[in-house]
Amino acid sequence: MTAEPRLLTDIYSQLSEFFKEPTEEFADDIASGRVLRFFKNAFSLLNIDSSLFLGLKIPGDVFKTVSDEYRKLFLGPIPPYIVPVESVYKRWSLSSECTLGIAGERGYLMGDPALDMIRRYQESGVVVPDLYASMPDHIALELEYMAYLCRNAPEEEQREFRANHFDWIIDLADEVAGYDGTGFYSTAVVMADLINRSLWE
């Protein structure tokens, strides 16, 4: 990896904003083209294909569009209700000492990945917002934590975190694409997966 720490920090911080519930400020950044310009510049510096950016261009009322799409995909209660949380995509526990019936199953919150994220936050002095108390391994928090590592930790630690906590994003991308293959959030999650694979190979 040859990217500057500041650039990586900015990339992961911006990606994190994509997966938080939309605000009018974020919608304004999309409408003004600031988000698109940032990623075009970042992808150019990193020699990453930027052909998927069309999904970041939203005509009309941007705040309503992204809010409706976010609600439809991620908040439920009716399908698809995709949960962008790492534990949901992995076996709940890999511990041989765990005797709970759900240990080997997927689809549950607060599994091993969540417990590991709690440990990391505590060691780093990072406070988890109340909104994410039951899902400390939400993609928005994990991307934000990666930004923190890019700013404060050696590359080896960044690589370790990426290997252990971002391997599920491609599955999230596939699920989102299955419901909305050309929408804003489909583009966002594909970008997150593409950046992770391109930067750390």
VEXVO-526701 format. One record per atom (N, C-alpha, C): residue number from 1; residue in one letter; atom name; x, y, z. Coordinates in Angstrom, 1 decimal. Atoms other than C-alpha are relative to their C-alpha. Layout:
N
nr rest atom east north up
NUM A CA X Y Z
...
# end
This chain:
201
nr rest atom east north up
1 M N 0.8 -1.2 0.0
1 M CA 0.0 0.0 0.0
1 M C 0.9 1.2 0.0
2 T N -0.8 -1.2 0.1
2 T CA 1.4 3.4 -1.0
2 T C -0.7 1.3 0.2
3 A N 0.8 -1.2 -0.2
3 A CA -1.4 5.8 -0.3
3 A C 0.4 0.7 1.3
4 E N -0.3 -0.8 -1.2
4 E CA -0.8 8.7 2.1
4 E C -1.0 -0.2 1.1
5 P N 1.0 0.2 -1.1
5 P CA -2.3 8.2 5.6
5 P C -1.1 1.0 0.0
6 R N 1.1 -1.0 -0.1
6 R CA -4.2 11.5 5.3
6 R C -1.1 -0.3 -1.1
7 L N 0.9 0.3 1.0
7 L CA -5.8 10.4 2.0
7 L C -0.9 -1.2 0.4
8 L N 0.8 1.2 -0.5
8 L CA -6.8 7.0 3.5
8 L C -0.9 0.4 1.1
9 T N 0.9 -0.5 -1.1
9 T CA -8.2 8.7 6.6
9 T C -1.2 0.6 -0.6
10 D N 1.1 -0.7 0.6
10 D CA -10.3 10.9 4.4
10 D C -1.0 -0.9 -0.7
11 I N 0.8 0.9 0.8
11 I CA -11.5 8.1 2.2
11 I C -0.9 -0.8 0.9
12 Y N 0.8 0.8 -0.9
12 Y CA -12.6 5.9 5.1
12 Y C -1.0 0.8 0.8
13 S N 0.9 -0.9 -0.7
13 S CA -14.2 8.8 6.9
13 S C -1.2 0.3 -0.8
14 Q N 1.1 -0.3 0.9
14 Q CA -16.2 9.7 3.9
14 Q C -0.9 -1.2 -0.3
15 L N 0.7 1.2 0.2
15 L CA -17.2 6.1 3.2
15 L C -0.9 -0.3 1.2
16 S N 0.8 0.2 -1.2
16 S CA -18.4 5.9 6.8
16 S C -1.3 0.8 0.0
17 E N 1.2 -0.8 0.1
17 E CA -20.9 8.8 6.2
17 E C -1.0 -0.6 -0.9
18 F N 1.0 0.6 0.9
18 F CA -22.5 6.9 3.4
18 F C -1.0 -1.0 0.7
19 F N 0.8 1.1 -0.6
19 F CA -23.8 4.2 5.8
19 F C -0.6 0.5 1.3
20 K N 0.7 -0.6 -1.2
20 K CA -25.1 6.5 8.6
20 K C -1.4 0.5 -0.6
21 E N 1.2 -0.5 0.5
21 E CA -28.7 7.6 8.4
21 E C 0.2 1.4 -0.6
22 P N -0.3 -1.3 0.7
22 P CA -28.7 10.5 5.9
22 P C -0.5 1.2 0.7
23 T N 0.4 -1.4 -0.5
23 T CA -28.7 14.1 7.0
23 T C -0.1 0.9 -1.1
24 E N 0.1 -1.0 1.1
24 E CA -29.5 17.2 5.0
24 E C 1.4 0.5 -0.4
25 E N -1.3 -0.4 0.4
25 E CA -25.9 18.2 5.2
25 E C 0.7 -1.0 -0.9
26 F N -0.6 1.0 0.9
26 F CA -24.8 14.9 3.6
26 F C -0.6 0.1 -1.3
27 A N 0.7 -0.1 1.2
27 A CA -27.5 15.3 1.0
27 A C 0.5 1.2 -0.8
28 D N -0.5 -1.2 0.7
28 D CA -26.2 18.8 0.2
28 D C 1.4 -0.3 -0.6
29 D N -1.3 0.3 0.5
29 D CA -22.7 17.4 -0.2
29 D C -0.1 -0.8 -1.3
30 I N 0.2 0.8 1.2
30 I CA -24.0 14.9 -2.8
30 I C -0.6 0.9 -1.1
31 A N 0.7 -0.8 1.0
31 A CA -26.2 17.5 -4.6
31 A C 1.0 1.0 -0.6
32 S N -1.0 -1.0 0.5
32 S CA -23.3 20.0 -4.8
32 S C 1.1 -0.7 -0.9
33 G N -1.1 0.7 0.7
33 G CA -21.0 17.3 -6.3
33 G C 1.2 -0.2 0.8
34 R N -1.2 0.1 -0.8
34 R CA -18.5 17.5 -3.5
34 R C 0.4 -1.4 0.2
35 V N -0.3 1.4 -0.3
35 V CA -18.8 13.8 -2.7
35 V C 0.6 -0.6 -1.3
36 L N -0.4 0.5 1.3
36 L CA -18.4 12.9 -6.4
36 L C 1.4 0.5 -0.3
37 R N -1.3 -0.5 0.3
37 R CA -15.4 15.2 -6.8
37 R C 1.1 -0.6 0.9
38 F N -1.0 0.6 -1.0
38 F CA -13.7 13.8 -3.7
38 F C 0.4 -1.4 -0.5
39 F N -0.4 1.4 0.3
39 F CA -13.9 10.2 -4.8
39 F C 0.6 -0.1 -1.4
40 K N -0.7 0.0 1.3
40 K CA -13.0 11.0 -8.4
40 K C 1.5 0.3 0.1
41 N N -1.4 -0.3 -0.2
41 N CA -9.8 12.6 -7.2
41 N C 0.7 -1.1 0.8
42 A N -0.6 1.1 -0.8
42 A CA -9.1 9.9 -4.6
42 A C 0.3 -1.2 -0.9
43 F N -0.2 1.2 0.9
43 F CA -9.6 7.1 -7.2
43 F C 1.0 0.2 -1.0
44 S N -1.1 -0.3 1.0
44 S CA -7.4 8.9 -9.7
44 S C 1.3 -0.1 0.7
45 L N -1.3 0.1 -0.7
45 L CA -4.6 9.2 -7.1
45 L C 0.4 -1.4 0.3
46 L N -0.3 1.4 -0.3
46 L CA -4.9 5.5 -6.3
46 L C -0.1 -0.9 -1.2
47 N N 0.1 0.8 1.2
47 N CA -5.3 4.3 -9.9
47 N C -1.1 -1.0 0.1
48 I N 1.2 0.9 -0.1
48 I CA -8.7 2.7 -9.2
48 I C -1.0 0.4 -1.0
49 D N 1.1 -0.3 1.0
49 D CA -11.4 2.4 -11.8
49 D C -1.1 0.8 0.6
50 S N 1.1 -0.8 -0.6
50 S CA -14.0 5.1 -11.3
50 S C -1.2 -0.1 -0.9
51 S N 1.1 0.1 0.9
51 S CA -16.5 3.9 -13.8
51 S C -1.4 -0.2 0.7
52 L N 1.3 0.2 -0.7
52 L CA -19.1 3.2 -11.1
52 L C -0.6 1.2 0.6
53 F N 0.5 -1.2 -0.7
53 F CA -19.6 6.8 -10.1
53 F C -1.3 0.5 -0.4
54 L N 1.3 -0.5 0.4
54 L CA -22.8 7.3 -12.0
54 L C -1.1 -0.2 1.1
55 G N 1.0 0.2 -1.0
55 G CA -24.7 5.9 -9.0
55 G C 0.0 1.1 1.1
56 L N -0.1 -1.0 -0.9
56 L CA -23.5 8.9 -7.0
56 L C -0.7 1.3 -0.4
57 K N 0.6 -1.2 0.5
57 K CA -25.3 11.4 -9.2
57 K C -1.6 -0.2 0.1
58 I N 1.4 0.2 -0.3
58 I CA -28.9 11.9 -8.0
58 I C -0.7 1.3 -0.4
59 P N 0.8 -1.1 0.4
59 P CA -31.4 14.2 -9.7
59 P C -1.1 0.3 1.0
60 G N 1.1 -0.4 -0.8
60 G CA -34.1 16.1 -8.0
60 G C 0.3 0.2 1.5
61 D N -0.1 -0.1 -1.4
61 D CA -34.6 16.0 -4.2
61 D C 0.9 -1.0 0.6
62 V N -1.0 1.0 -0.4
62 V CA -31.4 14.3 -3.1
62 V C -0.3 -0.5 1.4
63 F N 0.2 0.5 -1.3
63 F CA -32.3 14.2 0.6
63 F C -1.1 -1.0 0.1
64 K N 1.1 1.0 0.0
64 K CA -35.6 12.5 0.0
64 K C 0.4 -1.3 -0.7
65 T N -0.4 1.2 0.7
65 T CA -34.1 10.1 -2.5
65 T C 0.9 -0.9 0.9
66 V N -0.9 0.9 -0.8
66 V CA -31.2 8.9 -0.2
66 V C -0.7 -0.4 1.3
67 S N 0.7 0.4 -1.3
67 S CA -33.4 8.9 2.9
67 S C -1.0 -1.1 -0.3
68 D N 1.0 1.1 0.3
68 D CA -36.1 6.8 1.2
68 D C 0.8 -1.3 -0.3
69 E N -0.7 1.2 0.3
69 E CA -33.5 4.4 -0.2
69 E C 0.6 -0.6 1.2
70 Y N -0.6 0.5 -1.2
70 Y CA -31.7 4.1 3.1
70 Y C -1.1 -0.7 0.9
71 R N 1.1 0.6 -0.8
71 R CA -35.0 3.4 4.9
71 R C -0.5 -1.3 -0.6
72 K N 0.5 1.2 0.6
72 K CA -36.1 0.9 2.4
72 K C 1.0 -1.2 0.1
73 L N -1.0 1.1 0.0
73 L CA -32.8 -1.1 2.4
73 L C 0.3 -0.4 1.4
74 F N -0.7 0.3 -1.3
74 F CA -31.6 -0.8 6.0
74 F C -0.8 0.2 1.3
75 L N 0.7 -0.2 -1.2
75 L CA -34.3 0.2 8.4
75 L C -1.3 -0.9 0.2
76 G N 1.2 0.9 -0.2
76 G CA -37.2 -2.2 7.7
76 G C -1.2 0.8 0.3
77 P N 0.0 1.4 -0.5
77 P CA -39.5 -3.4 9.0
77 P C -0.4 -1.0 -1.1
78 I N 0.4 1.0 1.1
78 I CA -40.6 -4.9 5.6
78 I C 1.2 -0.2 -0.8
79 P N -1.1 0.3 0.8
79 P CA -38.2 -6.6 3.3
79 P C 0.3 1.1 -1.1
80 P N -1.1 1.0 -0.2
80 P CA -35.5 -6.3 2.1
80 P C 0.6 0.1 1.4
81 Y N -0.6 -0.1 -1.3
81 Y CA -34.4 -5.0 5.5
81 Y C 1.4 -0.7 0.1
82 I N -1.4 0.4 -0.1
82 I CA -30.7 -5.5 5.0
82 I C 0.7 0.6 1.2
83 V N -0.6 -0.5 -1.2
83 V CA -28.7 -5.2 8.2
83 V C 1.5 0.1 -0.3
84 P N -1.4 -0.2 0.4
84 P CA -25.2 -3.7 7.4
84 P C 0.9 -0.1 1.2
85 V N -0.7 0.3 -1.3
85 V CA -23.6 -5.3 10.5
85 V C 0.8 -1.3 -0.2
86 E N -0.8 1.1 0.2
86 E CA -20.7 -7.7 10.4
86 E C -0.5 -1.3 0.6
87 S N 0.4 1.2 -0.7
87 S CA -22.0 -10.2 12.9
87 S C -1.1 -0.8 -0.7
88 V N 1.1 0.6 0.7
88 V CA -25.1 -10.8 10.8
88 V C 0.5 -0.9 -1.2
89 Y N -0.6 0.7 1.2
89 Y CA -22.9 -12.1 7.9
89 Y C 0.9 -1.1 0.4
90 K N -1.0 1.0 -0.4
90 K CA -20.7 -14.4 9.9
90 K C -0.7 -1.0 1.1
91 R N 0.4 0.9 -1.1
91 R CA -21.1 -17.4 12.3
91 R C 0.0 0.8 1.3
92 W N 0.1 -0.8 -1.2
92 W CA -22.2 -16.0 15.6
92 W C 1.2 -0.1 0.9
93 S N -1.2 0.2 -0.8
93 S CA -19.3 -17.5 17.5
93 S C 0.8 -1.2 -0.5
94 L N -0.9 1.0 0.5
94 L CA -16.3 -19.5 16.5
94 L C 0.7 -0.7 1.2
95 S N -0.6 0.6 -1.2
95 S CA -15.4 -20.4 20.1
95 S C -0.6 -1.4 0.3
96 S N 0.4 1.4 -0.3
96 S CA -15.4 -24.1 21.0
96 S C -0.7 -0.1 1.3
97 E N 0.6 0.0 -1.4
97 E CA -16.6 -23.1 24.5
97 E C -1.4 0.5 0.0
98 C N 1.4 -0.5 0.0
98 C CA -19.8 -21.5 23.3
98 C C -1.0 -1.1 -0.3
99 T N 0.9 1.1 0.1
99 T CA -22.6 -23.9 23.8
99 T C -1.4 0.4 -0.4
100 L N 1.3 -0.5 0.5
100 L CA -25.5 -21.7 22.6
100 L C -0.4 -0.6 -1.3
101 G N 0.5 0.6 1.3
101 G CA -27.6 -23.1 19.8
101 G C 0.3 0.8 -1.2
102 I N -0.2 -0.9 1.2
102 I CA -27.0 -20.1 17.6
102 I C 1.5 0.1 -0.3
103 A N -1.4 -0.2 0.1
103 A CA -23.2 -20.4 17.9
103 A C 0.5 -0.1 -1.4
104 G N -0.5 0.3 1.4
104 G CA -22.7 -21.8 14.4
104 G C -0.8 0.7 -1.1
105 E N 0.9 -0.6 0.9
105 E CA -25.5 -19.8 12.8
105 E C 0.3 1.4 -0.4
106 R N -0.2 -1.4 0.4
106 R CA -25.6 -16.5 10.9
106 R C -1.3 0.7 0.2
107 G N 1.2 -0.9 0.0
107 G CA -28.0 -13.6 11.0
107 G C -0.3 0.6 1.4
108 Y N 0.3 -0.6 -1.3
108 Y CA -27.7 -12.5 14.6
108 Y C 1.0 1.1 0.4
109 L N -0.9 -1.1 -0.4
109 L CA -26.3 -9.4 16.2
109 L C 0.9 -0.4 1.2
110 M N -0.8 0.1 -1.2
110 M CA -23.6 -9.1 18.9
110 M C 0.8 -1.4 0.0
111 G N -0.8 1.2 0.1
111 G CA -21.5 -12.1 17.7
111 G C 1.5 0.3 0.3
112 D N -1.4 -0.2 -0.3
112 D CA -17.7 -12.5 17.9
112 D C 0.5 1.3 -0.6
113 P N -0.6 -1.3 0.6
113 P CA -17.0 -9.5 15.5
113 P C -0.4 1.2 0.9
114 A N 0.5 -1.1 -0.8
114 A CA -19.1 -7.2 17.7
114 A C 0.8 0.1 1.3
115 L N -0.8 0.0 -1.3
115 L CA -17.2 -8.3 20.9
115 L C 1.4 0.4 -0.3
116 D N -1.4 -0.4 0.4
116 D CA -13.9 -7.8 19.1
116 D C 0.0 1.5 -0.2
117 M N 0.1 -1.4 0.2
117 M CA -15.0 -4.3 18.1
117 M C -0.1 0.7 1.3
118 I N 0.1 -0.7 -1.3
118 I CA -16.0 -3.4 21.6
118 I C 1.3 0.0 0.7
119 R N -1.3 0.0 -0.6
119 R CA -12.6 -4.5 22.8
119 R C 0.9 1.0 -0.6
120 R N -0.8 -1.0 0.7
120 R CA -10.9 -2.4 20.2
120 R C -0.4 1.4 0.4
121 Y N 0.4 -1.3 -0.4
121 Y CA -13.0 0.6 21.0
121 Y C 0.5 0.4 1.4
122 Q N -0.4 -0.2 -1.4
122 Q CA -12.2 0.3 24.7
122 Q C 1.5 0.3 0.1
123 E N -1.5 -0.2 0.0
123 E CA -8.5 0.0 24.1
123 E C 0.4 1.3 -0.7
124 S N -0.4 -1.3 0.7
124 S CA -8.5 3.0 21.8
124 S C -0.7 1.2 0.6
125 G N 0.7 -1.1 -0.6
125 G CA -10.7 5.1 24.0
125 G C -1.1 0.6 -0.9
126 V N 1.0 -0.4 0.9
126 V CA -13.4 5.3 21.3
126 V C -1.4 -0.3 0.6
127 V N 1.3 0.1 -0.6
127 V CA -17.0 5.9 22.5
127 V C -1.0 -0.4 -1.1
128 V N 1.0 0.4 1.0
128 V CA -19.8 4.1 20.6
128 V C -1.3 0.7 0.3
129 P N 1.3 -0.8 -0.1
129 P CA -22.9 6.3 20.0
129 P C -1.1 -1.0 0.5
130 D N 1.1 0.8 -0.5
130 D CA -26.0 5.0 21.8
130 D C -0.8 -0.7 -1.2
131 L N 0.7 0.6 1.1
131 L CA -27.6 4.4 18.4
131 L C 0.5 -1.3 -0.5
132 Y N -0.7 1.2 0.4
132 Y CA -25.1 1.7 17.7
132 Y C 0.4 -1.0 1.1
133 A N -0.4 0.8 -1.2
133 A CA -25.0 0.1 21.2
133 A C -0.2 -1.5 -0.3
134 S N 0.2 1.4 0.3
134 S CA -26.4 -3.2 19.9
134 S C 0.6 -0.5 -1.3
135 M N -0.7 0.4 1.3
135 M CA -24.4 -3.2 16.7
135 M C 1.3 0.8 -0.1
136 P N -1.3 -0.7 0.1
136 P CA -20.8 -2.0 17.4
136 P C 0.8 -0.4 -1.2
137 D N -0.7 0.4 1.2
137 D CA -19.7 -3.8 14.2
137 D C -0.8 0.4 -1.2
138 H N 0.7 -0.6 1.1
138 H CA -22.0 -1.7 12.0
138 H C 1.0 0.5 -1.0
139 I N -1.0 -0.4 1.0
139 I CA -20.3 -0.9 8.7
139 I C 0.5 1.5 0.1
140 A N -0.4 -1.4 -0.2
140 A CA -20.4 2.8 9.4
140 A C 1.1 0.2 1.1
141 L N -1.0 -0.1 -1.1
141 L CA -18.5 2.4 12.7
141 L C 1.3 -0.7 -0.4
142 E N -1.2 0.7 0.4
142 E CA -16.0 -0.1 11.2
142 E C 0.8 0.9 -1.0
143 L N -0.7 -0.9 0.9
143 L CA -15.2 2.3 8.4
143 L C 0.6 1.2 0.7
144 E N -0.5 -1.1 -0.8
144 E CA -14.8 5.1 10.9
144 E C 1.2 -0.4 0.8
145 Y N -1.1 0.5 -0.8
145 Y CA -12.6 3.0 13.0
145 Y C 1.3 -0.2 -0.9
146 M N -1.1 0.2 0.9
146 M CA -10.4 2.2 10.0
146 M C 0.6 1.4 -0.3
147 A N -0.5 -1.4 0.2
147 A CA -10.1 6.0 9.4
147 A C 0.9 0.3 1.2
148 Y N -0.7 -0.2 -1.2
148 Y CA -8.9 6.2 13.0
148 Y C 1.4 -0.8 0.0
149 L N -1.2 0.8 0.1
149 L CA -6.3 3.4 12.4
149 L C 0.9 0.6 -1.0
150 C N -0.8 -0.6 1.0
150 C CA -5.1 5.1 9.2
150 C C 0.7 1.2 0.5
151 R N -0.6 -1.2 -0.6
151 R CA -4.4 8.2 11.3
151 R C 0.9 -0.3 1.1
152 N N -0.7 0.2 -1.3
152 N CA -3.0 6.6 14.4
152 N C 0.8 -1.3 0.1
153 A N -0.6 1.3 -0.2
153 A CA -1.8 3.0 13.8
153 A C 1.0 -0.3 -1.1
154 P N -0.9 0.5 1.1
154 P CA 1.0 1.3 11.8
154 P C -0.7 -0.8 -1.0
155 E N 0.6 0.6 1.1
155 E CA 0.2 -0.2 8.5
155 E C -0.3 -1.5 0.3
156 E N 0.2 1.4 -0.4
156 E CA 0.5 -3.7 9.9
156 E C -1.3 -0.2 0.8
157 E N 1.3 0.0 -0.7
157 E CA -2.4 -3.0 12.3
157 E C -1.2 0.2 -0.9
158 Q N 1.1 -0.2 1.0
158 Q CA -4.5 -1.6 9.5
158 Q C -0.3 -1.2 -0.8
159 R N 0.2 1.1 0.8
159 R CA -3.9 -4.6 7.4
159 R C -0.7 -1.1 0.8
160 E N 0.6 1.0 -0.9
160 E CA -4.9 -6.9 10.3
160 E C -1.5 0.3 0.2
161 F N 1.4 -0.4 -0.2
161 F CA -8.1 -5.0 10.9
161 F C -0.8 -0.3 -1.3
162 R N 0.7 0.2 1.3
162 R CA -9.0 -5.0 7.2
162 R C -0.3 -1.5 -0.3
163 A N 0.1 1.5 0.3
163 A CA -8.4 -8.8 6.9
163 A C -1.1 -0.6 0.9
164 N N 0.9 0.6 -1.0
164 N CA -10.5 -9.6 10.0
164 N C -1.4 0.6 0.0
165 H N 1.3 -0.7 -0.2
165 H CA -13.3 -7.1 9.7
165 H C -0.7 0.5 -1.3
166 F N 0.6 -0.5 1.3
166 F CA -13.9 -6.2 6.0
166 F C -0.3 -1.1 -1.0
167 D N 0.2 1.1 1.0
167 D CA -14.1 -9.6 4.4
167 D C -1.5 -0.3 -0.3
168 W N 1.4 0.3 0.2
168 W CA -17.9 -9.6 4.7
168 W C -0.7 1.1 -0.9
169 I N 0.6 -1.1 0.8
169 I CA -18.5 -6.3 2.7
169 I C -0.4 -0.5 -1.4
170 I N 0.4 0.4 1.3
170 I CA -18.6 -8.1 -0.6
170 I C -1.3 -0.8 0.1
171 D N 1.3 0.7 -0.1
171 D CA -21.5 -10.2 0.7
171 D C -1.1 1.0 0.2
172 L N 1.0 -1.1 -0.2
172 L CA -23.3 -7.0 1.8
172 L C -0.3 0.6 -1.4
173 A N 0.1 -0.6 1.3
173 A CA -22.6 -5.6 -1.7
173 A C -0.9 -0.8 -0.9
174 D N 0.9 0.9 0.8
174 D CA -24.2 -8.6 -3.3
174 D C -1.4 0.1 0.4
175 E N 1.4 -0.1 -0.5
175 E CA -27.3 -8.4 -1.1
175 E C -0.7 1.3 -0.4
176 V N 0.6 -1.3 0.4
176 V CA -27.8 -4.7 -1.8
176 V C -0.3 0.0 -1.5
177 A N 0.2 0.0 1.4
177 A CA -27.3 -5.2 -5.5
177 A C -1.2 -0.8 -0.4
178 G N 1.1 0.8 0.3
178 G CA -29.9 -7.9 -5.5
178 G C -1.3 0.7 0.1
179 Y N 1.2 -0.8 -0.1
179 Y CA -32.5 -5.4 -4.5
179 Y C 0.0 1.3 -0.8
180 D N -0.1 -1.3 0.6
180 D CA -31.2 -2.2 -6.0
180 D C 1.4 0.2 -0.7
181 G N -1.3 0.1 0.6
181 G CA -28.3 -2.8 -8.4
181 G C 0.6 1.3 -0.5
182 T N -0.5 -1.3 0.6
182 T CA -28.0 0.8 -9.7
182 T C -0.2 1.2 0.9
183 G N 0.3 -1.1 -0.9
183 G CA -29.0 2.8 -6.7
183 G C 1.3 0.6 0.7
184 F N -1.1 -0.7 -0.7
184 F CA -26.9 5.1 -4.5
184 F C 0.7 -0.9 1.0
185 Y N -0.6 0.8 -1.0
185 Y CA -26.3 2.6 -1.8
185 Y C 0.7 -1.3 -0.6
186 S N -0.7 1.1 0.7
186 S CA -25.4 -0.2 -4.2
186 S C 1.3 0.5 -0.4
187 T N -1.3 -0.6 0.4
187 T CA -22.7 2.1 -5.6
187 T C 0.9 0.2 1.3
188 A N -0.8 -0.3 -1.2
188 A CA -21.6 3.1 -2.0
188 A C 0.7 -1.3 0.5
189 V N -0.6 1.2 -0.6
189 V CA -21.1 -0.5 -0.8
189 V C 1.0 -0.7 -1.0
190 V N -0.9 0.5 1.0
190 V CA -19.4 -1.6 -4.1
190 V C 1.3 0.8 0.1
191 M N -1.2 -0.8 -0.2
191 M CA -17.0 1.4 -3.6
191 M C 0.8 -0.4 1.2
192 A N -0.7 0.4 -1.2
192 A CA -16.2 0.3 -0.1
192 A C 0.7 -1.3 -0.2
193 D N -0.7 1.3 0.3
193 D CA -15.4 -3.2 -1.2
193 D C 1.1 0.2 -1.0
194 L N -1.1 -0.2 1.0
194 L CA -13.4 -2.0 -4.2
194 L C 1.2 0.7 0.6
195 I N -1.2 -0.7 -0.6
195 I CA -11.3 0.4 -2.2
195 I C 0.7 -1.0 1.0
196 N N -0.7 0.9 -0.9
196 N CA -10.6 -2.3 0.4
196 N C 0.9 -1.0 -0.7
197 R N -0.8 1.0 0.7
197 R CA -9.5 -4.8 -2.1
197 R C 1.1 0.6 -0.8
198 S N -1.1 -0.6 0.8
198 S CA -7.5 -2.4 -4.3
198 S C 1.1 0.5 0.9
199 L N -1.1 -0.7 -0.9
199 L CA -5.6 -0.7 -1.4
199 L C 0.8 -1.1 0.7
200 W N -0.7 0.9 -0.9
200 W CA -4.6 -3.8 0.5
200 W C 0.4 -1.3 -0.7
201 E N -0.5 1.3 0.6
201 E CA -3.8 -6.5 -2.1
201 E C 1.5 -0.1 0.0
# end
